[in-house]
Amino acid sequence: MIDKPTEKAIGIVNYGAGNIFSLTAALERQQIPYGMVNTEQELQMYSHIIIPGVGHAGAAMEKLKQTGLVEAIKQLEKPVLGICVGMQLLTAHSEEGNADLLNIVPLQTKLFDRELGIKIPHMGWNNVNFTNNPLFKHVKPDAQFYFVHSYFIEYNPIFDIASVNYGNKFSAAIQKDNFYGVQFHPEKSGQAGEQLLKNFSLI
């Protein structure tokens, strides 16, 4: 963690709904400078922003609203990465809590269909089919990433940069302009995940 942001540093939105420890440990292993964002002013101090998230999307959105950062986040022009529930927050709506979200990416977050005979939550290591995107630079095609989620973001080729088939095809990673999202946990995905975090820091 840094006391004063450098020219290139990641600000982590600290809204009480993310697994901060695993993420900061991964950033430290990659020697990526970072700090915590609690205010709109702090949001402007960093070159890159990460929105972490675990748990319930609706509850996470309510916590994010309480920070007063929603409109400032939506107006950001610097690279932003949502992780897991942080990715889901970028979408328009989640079936989890019937919640309206940031609506930065016009997609829906939906519950996996138990009638497809799949286990819910989707948990464990998965290969992902990723596109030629800077986020996946130097990531091996057979690399696996760690997932744990019951809700997924609908697949849309306009925004999809990585997909997984689990009962149905869903987006494992998305991009719209400067906003990126990954459904898996890069901070828990070993070398491939840390490469992705490094790639994000260089975008």
Biotite code that builds the C-alpha atoms (Angstrom):
import biotite.structure as struc

atoms = struc.array([
    struc.Atom([0.000, 0.000, 0.000], chain_id="A", res_id=1, res_name="MET", atom_name="CA", element="C"),
    struc.Atom([1.207, 3.498, -0.770], chain_id="A", res_id=2, res_name="ILE", atom_name="CA", element="C"),
    struc.Atom([0.940, 6.652, 1.317], chain_id="A", res_id=3, res_name="ASP", atom_name="CA", element="C"),
    struc.Atom([0.887, 8.965, -1.677], chain_id="A", res_id=4, res_name="LYS", atom_name="CA", element="C"),
    struc.Atom([-0.209, 7.918, -5.183], chain_id="A", res_id=5, res_name="PRO", atom_name="CA", element="C"),
    struc.Atom([2.464, 7.684, -7.850], chain_id="A", res_id=6, res_name="THR", atom_name="CA", element="C"),
    struc.Atom([1.935, 8.430, -11.536], chain_id="A", res_id=7, res_name="GLU", atom_name="CA", element="C"),
    struc.Atom([0.632, 4.868, -12.037], chain_id="A", res_id=8, res_name="LYS", atom_name="CA", element="C"),
    struc.Atom([-1.346, 3.424, -9.137], chain_id="A", res_id=9, res_name="ALA", atom_name="CA", element="C"),
    struc.Atom([-4.591, 1.538, -8.583], chain_id="A", res_id=10, res_name="ILE", atom_name="CA", element="C"),
    struc.Atom([-7.325, 2.922, -6.364], chain_id="A", res_id=11, res_name="GLY", atom_name="CA", element="C"),
    struc.Atom([-9.541, 0.249, -4.781], chain_id="A", res_id=12, res_name="ILE", atom_name="CA", element="C"),
    struc.Atom([-13.090, 1.392, -4.083], chain_id="A", res_id=13, res_name="VAL", atom_name="CA", element="C"),
    struc.Atom([-13.515, 0.643, -0.380], chain_id="A", res_id=14, res_name="ASN", atom_name="CA", element="C"),
    struc.Atom([-17.288, 0.284, 0.076], chain_id="A", res_id=15, res_name="TYR", atom_name="CA", element="C"),
    struc.Atom([-17.484, -2.685, 2.405], chain_id="A", res_id=16, res_name="GLY", atom_name="CA", element="C"),
    struc.Atom([-18.490, -5.331, -0.139], chain_id="A", res_id=17, res_name="ALA", atom_name="CA", element="C"),
    struc.Atom([-15.156, -6.612, -1.420], chain_id="A", res_id=18, res_name="GLY", atom_name="CA", element="C"),
    struc.Atom([-12.532, -9.129, -0.379], chain_id="A", res_id=19, res_name="ASN", atom_name="CA", element="C"),
    struc.Atom([-9.803, -6.508, -0.111], chain_id="A", res_id=20, res_name="ILE", atom_name="CA", element="C"),
    struc.Atom([-7.120, -8.660, 1.514], chain_id="A", res_id=21, res_name="PHE", atom_name="CA", element="C"),
    struc.Atom([-6.726, -11.201, -1.302], chain_id="A", res_id=22, res_name="SER", atom_name="CA", element="C"),
    struc.Atom([-6.699, -8.421, -3.898], chain_id="A", res_id=23, res_name="LEU", atom_name="CA", element="C"),
    struc.Atom([-4.115, -6.279, -2.151], chain_id="A", res_id=24, res_name="THR", atom_name="CA", element="C"),
    struc.Atom([-1.919, -9.321, -1.541], chain_id="A", res_id=25, res_name="ALA", atom_name="CA", element="C"),
    struc.Atom([-1.971, -10.105, -5.287], chain_id="A", res_id=26, res_name="ALA", atom_name="CA", element="C"),
    struc.Atom([-1.145, -6.493, -6.179], chain_id="A", res_id=27, res_name="LEU", atom_name="CA", element="C"),
    struc.Atom([1.748, -6.532, -3.731], chain_id="A", res_id=28, res_name="GLU", atom_name="CA", element="C"),
    struc.Atom([3.125, -9.720, -5.249], chain_id="A", res_id=29, res_name="ARG", atom_name="CA", element="C"),
    struc.Atom([3.115, -7.968, -8.638], chain_id="A", res_id=30, res_name="GLN", atom_name="CA", element="C"),
    struc.Atom([4.601, -4.809, -7.072], chain_id="A", res_id=31, res_name="GLN", atom_name="CA", element="C"),
    struc.Atom([1.645, -2.769, -8.326], chain_id="A", res_id=32, res_name="ILE", atom_name="CA", element="C"),
    struc.Atom([1.137, 0.396, -6.228], chain_id="A", res_id=33, res_name="PRO", atom_name="CA", element="C"),
    struc.Atom([-2.361, 0.786, -4.786], chain_id="A", res_id=34, res_name="TYR", atom_name="CA", element="C"),
    struc.Atom([-4.414, 2.692, -2.264], chain_id="A", res_id=35, res_name="GLY", atom_name="CA", element="C"),
    struc.Atom([-7.964, 2.814, -0.928], chain_id="A", res_id=36, res_name="MET", atom_name="CA", element="C"),
    struc.Atom([-10.695, 5.058, -2.309], chain_id="A", res_id=37, res_name="VAL", atom_name="CA", element="C"),
    struc.Atom([-13.275, 6.308, 0.174], chain_id="A", res_id=38, res_name="ASN", atom_name="CA", element="C"),
    struc.Atom([-14.148, 9.709, -1.288], chain_id="A", res_id=39, res_name="THR", atom_name="CA", element="C"),
    struc.Atom([-14.683, 11.320, -4.687], chain_id="A", res_id=40, res_name="GLU", atom_name="CA", element="C"),
    struc.Atom([-11.463, 13.277, -4.250], chain_id="A", res_id=41, res_name="GLN", atom_name="CA", element="C"),
    struc.Atom([-9.525, 10.059, -3.691], chain_id="A", res_id=42, res_name="GLU", atom_name="CA", element="C"),
    struc.Atom([-11.146, 8.602, -6.815], chain_id="A", res_id=43, res_name="LEU", atom_name="CA", element="C"),
    struc.Atom([-9.301, 11.249, -8.823], chain_id="A", res_id=44, res_name="GLN", atom_name="CA", element="C"),
    struc.Atom([-5.908, 10.512, -7.248], chain_id="A", res_id=45, res_name="MET", atom_name="CA", element="C"),
    struc.Atom([-5.275, 7.221, -9.038], chain_id="A", res_id=46, res_name="TYR", atom_name="CA", element="C"),
    struc.Atom([-4.605, 6.293, -12.663], chain_id="A", res_id=47, res_name="SER", atom_name="CA", element="C"),
    struc.Atom([-6.680, 3.093, -12.464], chain_id="A", res_id=48, res_name="HIS", atom_name="CA", element="C"),
    struc.Atom([-9.695, 2.041, -10.369], chain_id="A", res_id=49, res_name="ILE", atom_name="CA", element="C"),
    struc.Atom([-10.803, -1.416, -9.182], chain_id="A", res_id=50, res_name="ILE", atom_name="CA", element="C"),
    struc.Atom([-14.307, -2.135, -7.884], chain_id="A", res_id=51, res_name="ILE", atom_name="CA", element="C"),
    struc.Atom([-14.083, -5.424, -5.946], chain_id="A", res_id=52, res_name="PRO", atom_name="CA", element="C"),
    struc.Atom([-17.113, -7.321, -4.743], chain_id="A", res_id=53, res_name="GLY", atom_name="CA", element="C"),
    struc.Atom([-18.349, -10.495, -3.111], chain_id="A", res_id=54, res_name="VAL", atom_name="CA", element="C"),
    struc.Atom([-21.781, -11.542, -1.905], chain_id="A", res_id=55, res_name="GLY", atom_name="CA", element="C"),
    struc.Atom([-25.130, -10.038, -2.882], chain_id="A", res_id=56, res_name="HIS", atom_name="CA", element="C"),
    struc.Atom([-25.282, -7.629, -5.836], chain_id="A", res_id=57, res_name="ALA", atom_name="CA", element="C"),
    struc.Atom([-28.292, -5.712, -4.539], chain_id="A", res_id=58, res_name="GLY", atom_name="CA", element="C"),
    struc.Atom([-26.732, -5.234, -1.118], chain_id="A", res_id=59, res_name="ALA", atom_name="CA", element="C"),
    struc.Atom([-23.412, -4.256, -2.721], chain_id="A", res_id=60, res_name="ALA", atom_name="CA", element="C"),
    struc.Atom([-25.169, -1.588, -4.796], chain_id="A", res_id=61, res_name="MET", atom_name="CA", element="C"),
    struc.Atom([-26.792, -0.152, -1.683], chain_id="A", res_id=62, res_name="GLU", atom_name="CA", element="C"),
    struc.Atom([-23.400, 0.031, 0.032], chain_id="A", res_id=63, res_name="LYS", atom_name="CA", element="C"),
    struc.Atom([-21.911, 1.715, -3.018], chain_id="A", res_id=64, res_name="LEU", atom_name="CA", element="C"),
    struc.Atom([-24.724, 4.278, -3.012], chain_id="A", res_id=65, res_name="LYS", atom_name="CA", element="C"),
    struc.Atom([-23.969, 5.062, 0.627], chain_id="A", res_id=66, res_name="GLN", atom_name="CA", element="C"),
    struc.Atom([-20.442, 6.146, -0.323], chain_id="A", res_id=67, res_name="THR", atom_name="CA", element="C"),
    struc.Atom([-21.778, 8.872, -2.600], chain_id="A", res_id=68, res_name="GLY", atom_name="CA", element="C"),
    struc.Atom([-19.423, 7.682, -5.354], chain_id="A", res_id=69, res_name="LEU", atom_name="CA", element="C"),
    struc.Atom([-21.956, 6.334, -7.863], chain_id="A", res_id=70, res_name="VAL", atom_name="CA", element="C"),
    struc.Atom([-22.160, 9.315, -10.213], chain_id="A", res_id=71, res_name="GLU", atom_name="CA", element="C"),
    struc.Atom([-18.409, 9.967, -9.997], chain_id="A", res_id=72, res_name="ALA", atom_name="CA", element="C"),
    struc.Atom([-17.654, 6.348, -10.937], chain_id="A", res_id=73, res_name="ILE", atom_name="CA", element="C"),
    struc.Atom([-20.031, 6.494, -13.912], chain_id="A", res_id=74, res_name="LYS", atom_name="CA", element="C"),
    struc.Atom([-18.233, 9.570, -15.220], chain_id="A", res_id=75, res_name="GLN", atom_name="CA", element="C"),
    struc.Atom([-14.706, 8.144, -14.964], chain_id="A", res_id=76, res_name="LEU", atom_name="CA", element="C"),
    struc.Atom([-12.603, 8.167, -18.124], chain_id="A", res_id=77, res_name="GLU", atom_name="CA", element="C"),
    struc.Atom([-9.645, 6.248, -16.656], chain_id="A", res_id=78, res_name="LYS", atom_name="CA", element="C"),
    struc.Atom([-9.476, 2.431, -16.723], chain_id="A", res_id=79, res_name="PRO", atom_name="CA", element="C"),
    struc.Atom([-11.922, 0.786, -14.309], chain_id="A", res_id=80, res_name="VAL", atom_name="CA", element="C"),
    struc.Atom([-12.036, -2.940, -13.475], chain_id="A", res_id=81, res_name="LEU", atom_name="CA", element="C"),
    struc.Atom([-14.975, -4.601, -11.727], chain_id="A", res_id=82, res_name="GLY", atom_name="CA", element="C"),
    struc.Atom([-14.233, -7.976, -10.136], chain_id="A", res_id=83, res_name="ILE", atom_name="CA", element="C"),
    struc.Atom([-16.977, -10.596, -9.522], chain_id="A", res_id=84, res_name="CYS", atom_name="CA", element="C"),
    struc.Atom([-19.872, -8.663, -7.940], chain_id="A", res_id=85, res_name="VAL", atom_name="CA", element="C"),
    struc.Atom([-17.916, -5.538, -8.901], chain_id="A", res_id=86, res_name="GLY", atom_name="CA", element="C"),
    struc.Atom([-18.328, -6.641, -12.518], chain_id="A", res_id=87, res_name="MET", atom_name="CA", element="C"),
    struc.Atom([-22.040, -7.270, -12.011], chain_id="A", res_id=88, res_name="GLN", atom_name="CA", element="C"),
    struc.Atom([-22.439, -3.747, -10.626], chain_id="A", res_id=89, res_name="LEU", atom_name="CA", element="C"),
    struc.Atom([-21.413, -2.407, -14.034], chain_id="A", res_id=90, res_name="LEU", atom_name="CA", element="C"),
    struc.Atom([-24.545, -3.935, -15.607], chain_id="A", res_id=91, res_name="THR", atom_name="CA", element="C"),
    struc.Atom([-28.046, -2.459, -15.767], chain_id="A", res_id=92, res_name="ALA", atom_name="CA", element="C"),
    struc.Atom([-29.934, -4.827, -13.479], chain_id="A", res_id=93, res_name="HIS", atom_name="CA", element="C"),
    struc.Atom([-29.500, -7.946, -11.358], chain_id="A", res_id=94, res_name="SER", atom_name="CA", element="C"),
    struc.Atom([-32.070, -10.607, -10.582], chain_id="A", res_id=95, res_name="GLU", atom_name="CA", element="C"),
    struc.Atom([-30.313, -10.847, -7.216], chain_id="A", res_id=96, res_name="GLU", atom_name="CA", element="C"),
    struc.Atom([-32.439, -8.548, -5.110], chain_id="A", res_id=97, res_name="GLY", atom_name="CA", element="C"),
    struc.Atom([-34.214, -7.264, -8.259], chain_id="A", res_id=98, res_name="ASN", atom_name="CA", element="C"),
    struc.Atom([-31.703, -4.422, -8.141], chain_id="A", res_id=99, res_name="ALA", atom_name="CA", element="C"),
    struc.Atom([-30.975, -1.604, -10.543], chain_id="A", res_id=100, res_name="ASP", atom_name="CA", element="C"),
    struc.Atom([-27.218, -1.242, -10.854], chain_id="A", res_id=101, res_name="LEU", atom_name="CA", element="C"),
    struc.Atom([-24.785, 1.272, -12.391], chain_id="A", res_id=102, res_name="LEU", atom_name="CA", element="C"),
    struc.Atom([-26.037, 0.683, -15.958], chain_id="A", res_id=103, res_name="ASN", atom_name="CA", element="C"),
    struc.Atom([-22.632, 1.419, -17.450], chain_id="A", res_id=104, res_name="ILE", atom_name="CA", element="C"),
    struc.Atom([-22.865, -1.708, -19.619], chain_id="A", res_id=105, res_name="VAL", atom_name="CA", element="C"),
    struc.Atom([-26.427, -2.383, -20.872], chain_id="A", res_id=106, res_name="PRO", atom_name="CA", element="C"),
    struc.Atom([-26.547, -6.040, -19.846], chain_id="A", res_id=107, res_name="LEU", atom_name="CA", element="C"),
    struc.Atom([-28.499, -8.139, -17.340], chain_id="A", res_id=108, res_name="GLN", atom_name="CA", element="C"),
    struc.Atom([-27.175, -10.174, -14.424], chain_id="A", res_id=109, res_name="THR", atom_name="CA", element="C"),
    struc.Atom([-29.185, -13.374, -14.113], chain_id="A", res_id=110, res_name="LYS", atom_name="CA", element="C"),
    struc.Atom([-29.506, -16.436, -11.872], chain_id="A", res_id=111, res_name="LEU", atom_name="CA", element="C"),
    struc.Atom([-28.228, -19.730, -13.240], chain_id="A", res_id=112, res_name="PHE", atom_name="CA", element="C"),
    struc.Atom([-31.062, -22.071, -14.242], chain_id="A", res_id=113, res_name="ASP", atom_name="CA", element="C"),
    struc.Atom([-31.198, -25.106, -11.938], chain_id="A", res_id=114, res_name="ARG", atom_name="CA", element="C"),
    struc.Atom([-33.272, -26.945, -14.534], chain_id="A", res_id=115, res_name="GLU", atom_name="CA", element="C"),
    struc.Atom([-30.114, -27.219, -16.663], chain_id="A", res_id=116, res_name="LEU", atom_name="CA", element="C"),
    struc.Atom([-28.822, -29.755, -14.143], chain_id="A", res_id=117, res_name="GLY", atom_name="CA", element="C"),
    struc.Atom([-25.839, -27.677, -13.026], chain_id="A", res_id=118, res_name="ILE", atom_name="CA", element="C"),
    struc.Atom([-24.564, -27.078, -9.523], chain_id="A", res_id=119, res_name="LYS", atom_name="CA", element="C"),
    struc.Atom([-25.187, -23.614, -8.121], chain_id="A", res_id=120, res_name="ILE", atom_name="CA", element="C"),
    struc.Atom([-23.075, -21.760, -7.243], chain_id="A", res_id=121, res_name="PRO", atom_name="CA", element="C"),
    struc.Atom([-20.664, -22.227, -10.122], chain_id="A", res_id=122, res_name="HIS", atom_name="CA", element="C"),
    struc.Atom([-17.497, -22.763, -8.127], chain_id="A", res_id=123, res_name="MET", atom_name="CA", element="C"),
    struc.Atom([-13.972, -23.735, -9.046], chain_id="A", res_id=124, res_name="GLY", atom_name="CA", element="C"),
    struc.Atom([-11.455, -23.482, -11.862], chain_id="A", res_id=125, res_name="TRP", atom_name="CA", element="C"),
    struc.Atom([-12.499, -22.956, -15.457], chain_id="A", res_id=126, res_name="ASN", atom_name="CA", element="C"),
    struc.Atom([-10.887, -22.354, -18.821], chain_id="A", res_id=127, res_name="ASN", atom_name="CA", element="C"),
    struc.Atom([-12.202, -19.212, -20.479], chain_id="A", res_id=128, res_name="VAL", atom_name="CA", element="C"),
    struc.Atom([-12.454, -18.404, -24.162], chain_id="A", res_id=129, res_name="ASN", atom_name="CA", element="C"),
    struc.Atom([-10.942, -14.948, -24.361], chain_id="A", res_id=130, res_name="PHE", atom_name="CA", element="C"),
    struc.Atom([-10.486, -12.531, -27.231], chain_id="A", res_id=131, res_name="THR", atom_name="CA", element="C"),
    struc.Atom([-7.413, -10.594, -28.297], chain_id="A", res_id=132, res_name="ASN", atom_name="CA", element="C"),
    struc.Atom([-7.820, -7.949, -25.614], chain_id="A", res_id=133, res_name="ASN", atom_name="CA", element="C"),
    struc.Atom([-5.095, -6.098, -23.652], chain_id="A", res_id=134, res_name="PRO", atom_name="CA", element="C"),
    struc.Atom([-6.531, -7.519, -20.429], chain_id="A", res_id=135, res_name="LEU", atom_name="CA", element="C"),
    struc.Atom([-5.474, -11.028, -21.506], chain_id="A", res_id=136, res_name="PHE", atom_name="CA", element="C"),
    struc.Atom([-2.072, -10.161, -22.944], chain_id="A", res_id=137, res_name="LYS", atom_name="CA", element="C"),
    struc.Atom([0.531, -12.890, -22.211], chain_id="A", res_id=138, res_name="HIS", atom_name="CA", element="C"),
    struc.Atom([-2.173, -15.136, -20.681], chain_id="A", res_id=139, res_name="VAL", atom_name="CA", element="C"),
    struc.Atom([-1.876, -18.681, -22.029], chain_id="A", res_id=140, res_name="LYS", atom_name="CA", element="C"),
    struc.Atom([-4.893, -19.992, -23.985], chain_id="A", res_id=141, res_name="PRO", atom_name="CA", element="C"),
    struc.Atom([-5.244, -22.957, -21.614], chain_id="A", res_id=142, res_name="ASP", atom_name="CA", element="C"),
    struc.Atom([-5.039, -20.819, -18.459], chain_id="A", res_id=143, res_name="ALA", atom_name="CA", element="C"),
    struc.Atom([-7.706, -21.389, -15.825], chain_id="A", res_id=144, res_name="GLN", atom_name="CA", element="C"),
    struc.Atom([-9.390, -18.847, -13.571], chain_id="A", res_id=145, res_name="PHE", atom_name="CA", element="C"),
    struc.Atom([-11.194, -19.277, -10.259], chain_id="A", res_id=146, res_name="TYR", atom_name="CA", element="C"),
    struc.Atom([-14.958, -18.668, -10.146], chain_id="A", res_id=147, res_name="PHE", atom_name="CA", element="C"),
    struc.Atom([-17.508, -18.619, -7.338], chain_id="A", res_id=148, res_name="VAL", atom_name="CA", element="C"),
    struc.Atom([-20.916, -17.166, -8.255], chain_id="A", res_id=149, res_name="HIS", atom_name="CA", element="C"),
    struc.Atom([-24.612, -17.998, -8.537], chain_id="A", res_id=150, res_name="SER", atom_name="CA", element="C"),
    struc.Atom([-25.449, -15.157, -10.916], chain_id="A", res_id=151, res_name="TYR", atom_name="CA", element="C"),
    struc.Atom([-23.985, -14.525, -14.340], chain_id="A", res_id=152, res_name="PHE", atom_name="CA", element="C"),
    struc.Atom([-23.857, -11.743, -16.908], chain_id="A", res_id=153, res_name="ILE", atom_name="CA", element="C"),
    struc.Atom([-25.702, -12.521, -20.115], chain_id="A", res_id=154, res_name="GLU", atom_name="CA", element="C"),
    struc.Atom([-23.485, -13.118, -23.140], chain_id="A", res_id=155, res_name="TYR", atom_name="CA", element="C"),
    struc.Atom([-23.413, -10.304, -25.687], chain_id="A", res_id=156, res_name="ASN", atom_name="CA", element="C"),
    struc.Atom([-20.728, -10.266, -28.405], chain_id="A", res_id=157, res_name="PRO", atom_name="CA", element="C"),
    struc.Atom([-20.670, -6.459, -28.414], chain_id="A", res_id=158, res_name="ILE", atom_name="CA", element="C"),
    struc.Atom([-19.234, -6.314, -24.899], chain_id="A", res_id=159, res_name="PHE", atom_name="CA", element="C"),
    struc.Atom([-17.907, -9.837, -24.308], chain_id="A", res_id=160, res_name="ASP", atom_name="CA", element="C"),
    struc.Atom([-14.108, -10.291, -24.200], chain_id="A", res_id=161, res_name="ILE", atom_name="CA", element="C"),
    struc.Atom([-14.168, -13.744, -22.549], chain_id="A", res_id=162, res_name="ALA", atom_name="CA", element="C"),
    struc.Atom([-16.824, -16.391, -22.173], chain_id="A", res_id=163, res_name="SER", atom_name="CA", element="C"),
    struc.Atom([-17.517, -19.667, -20.376], chain_id="A", res_id=164, res_name="VAL", atom_name="CA", element="C"),
    struc.Atom([-20.057, -22.394, -21.000], chain_id="A", res_id=165, res_name="ASN", atom_name="CA", element="C"),
    struc.Atom([-21.731, -23.523, -17.784], chain_id="A", res_id=166, res_name="TYR", atom_name="CA", element="C"),
    struc.Atom([-25.244, -24.673, -18.507], chain_id="A", res_id=167, res_name="GLY", atom_name="CA", element="C"),
    struc.Atom([-25.336, -21.834, -20.982], chain_id="A", res_id=168, res_name="ASN", atom_name="CA", element="C"),
    struc.Atom([-22.785, -19.415, -22.418], chain_id="A", res_id=169, res_name="LYS", atom_name="CA", element="C"),
    struc.Atom([-22.109, -16.405, -20.217], chain_id="A", res_id=170, res_name="PHE", atom_name="CA", element="C"),
    struc.Atom([-19.630, -13.539, -20.126], chain_id="A", res_id=171, res_name="SER", atom_name="CA", element="C"),
    struc.Atom([-16.548, -14.202, -18.035], chain_id="A", res_id=172, res_name="ALA", atom_name="CA", element="C"),
    struc.Atom([-15.182, -10.759, -18.948], chain_id="A", res_id=173, res_name="ALA", atom_name="CA", element="C"),
    struc.Atom([-16.628, -7.654, -20.557], chain_id="A", res_id=174, res_name="ILE", atom_name="CA", element="C"),
    struc.Atom([-15.490, -4.268, -21.805], chain_id="A", res_id=175, res_name="GLN", atom_name="CA", element="C"),
    struc.Atom([-17.239, -1.051, -22.698], chain_id="A", res_id=176, res_name="LYS", atom_name="CA", element="C"),
    struc.Atom([-14.846, 1.812, -23.439], chain_id="A", res_id=177, res_name="ASP", atom_name="CA", element="C"),
    struc.Atom([-12.647, 2.270, -20.325], chain_id="A", res_id=178, res_name="ASN", atom_name="CA", element="C"),
    struc.Atom([-14.780, -0.049, -18.160], chain_id="A", res_id=179, res_name="PHE", atom_name="CA", element="C"),
    struc.Atom([-13.715, -3.688, -17.796], chain_id="A", res_id=180, res_name="TYR", atom_name="CA", element="C"),
    struc.Atom([-15.224, -6.490, -15.745], chain_id="A", res_id=181, res_name="GLY", atom_name="CA", element="C"),
    struc.Atom([-14.233, -10.052, -14.864], chain_id="A", res_id=182, res_name="VAL", atom_name="CA", element="C"),
    struc.Atom([-16.598, -12.561, -13.253], chain_id="A", res_id=183, res_name="GLN", atom_name="CA", element="C"),
    struc.Atom([-13.748, -14.712, -11.932], chain_id="A", res_id=184, res_name="PHE", atom_name="CA", element="C"),
    struc.Atom([-11.375, -13.724, -9.149], chain_id="A", res_id=185, res_name="HIS", atom_name="CA", element="C"),
    struc.Atom([-7.974, -12.853, -10.683], chain_id="A", res_id=186, res_name="PRO", atom_name="CA", element="C"),
    struc.Atom([-6.531, -12.381, -7.197], chain_id="A", res_id=187, res_name="GLU", atom_name="CA", element="C"),
    struc.Atom([-7.283, -16.077, -6.510], chain_id="A", res_id=188, res_name="LYS", atom_name="CA", element="C"),
    struc.Atom([-6.325, -17.378, -9.966], chain_id="A", res_id=189, res_name="SER", atom_name="CA", element="C"),
    struc.Atom([-2.595, -17.837, -9.583], chain_id="A", res_id=190, res_name="GLY", atom_name="CA", element="C"),
    struc.Atom([-0.163, -16.710, -12.258], chain_id="A", res_id=191, res_name="GLN", atom_name="CA", element="C"),
    struc.Atom([-2.803, -16.115, -14.940], chain_id="A", res_id=192, res_name="ALA", atom_name="CA", element="C"),
    struc.Atom([-4.877, -13.942, -12.637], chain_id="A", res_id=193, res_name="GLY", atom_name="CA", element="C"),
    struc.Atom([-1.919, -11.889, -11.508], chain_id="A", res_id=194, res_name="GLU", atom_name="CA", element="C"),
    struc.Atom([-0.875, -11.413, -15.135], chain_id="A", res_id=195, res_name="GLN", atom_name="CA", element="C"),
    struc.Atom([-4.346, -10.034, -15.807], chain_id="A", res_id=196, res_name="LEU", atom_name="CA", element="C"),
    struc.Atom([-4.038, -7.591, -12.887], chain_id="A", res_id=197, res_name="LEU", atom_name="CA", element="C"),
    struc.Atom([-0.650, -6.507, -14.198], chain_id="A", res_id=198, res_name="LYS", atom_name="CA", element="C"),
    struc.Atom([-2.117, -6.053, -17.677], chain_id="A", res_id=199, res_name="ASN", atom_name="CA", element="C"),
    struc.Atom([-4.889, -3.897, -16.271], chain_id="A", res_id=200, res_name="PHE", atom_name="CA", element="C"),
    struc.Atom([-2.386, -1.702, -14.456], chain_id="A", res_id=201, res_name="SER", atom_name="CA", element="C"),
    struc.Atom([-0.646, -1.041, -17.796], chain_id="A", res_id=202, res_name="LEU", atom_name="CA", element="C"),
    struc.Atom([-3.742, -0.175, -19.857], chain_id="A", res_id=203, res_name="ILE", atom_name="CA", element="C"),
])
